[in-house]
Amino acid sequence: MNKEIRKLLIERAISDKPIYYSEIMKRLGLIGGVNEDHKELSKVLADISRFENQHNRPLLSSIATYSPETSRQKNGETHGNGFYQLAEELGKGKNAALKKRLYAIEQMAECREKWRNTEFYNEHFNTETEEGTNEQEFFTQDEILFLG
């Protein structure tokens, strides 16, 4: 998980200033219009939201949005399809229904509310104590003993 982008999303949630996908791409050294770079952006944002979801927190990738110009080109949509596909994958509901009820906007508001709470921030900002808690080890303890 990209901790710098997670930190940026948290800062933006607190300040109530969404960040455009294009700005995150620049920070990652990615180029708009390059399919592989868009896939990398999707992966970075999905990894962060999966991590947050594993810890029963709102999806931080909701803070990332289209720019106003791109939003106009996409009939007013604020978030990419990838956000809604991920939300469906995480069991939040069906993609189309989530999009219709503006689930991404709901998540933005929830992120803002949660991360502005000092106690919540202090408890959850540092990922060191949480990272890997739900990851499966490559080898079991028995395999390590057998191989050792």
URPERA-V200057 format. One line per field, one symbol per residue. burial: b if it has 16 or more other ideal C-beta (glycine too) atoms within 10 Angstrom, else e. A space follows every 50 residues. Layout:
burial = ???
This chain:
burial = ebeebbebbbebbbeeebbbbbebbeeeebeeeeeeebeebbebbbebbb bbbeeebbbbbbbbbbeeebeeeeeebbbbebbbebbbeeebeebeebbe eebbeebbeebbebbeeeeeeeebeeeeeeeeeeeeeeeeeeeeeeee
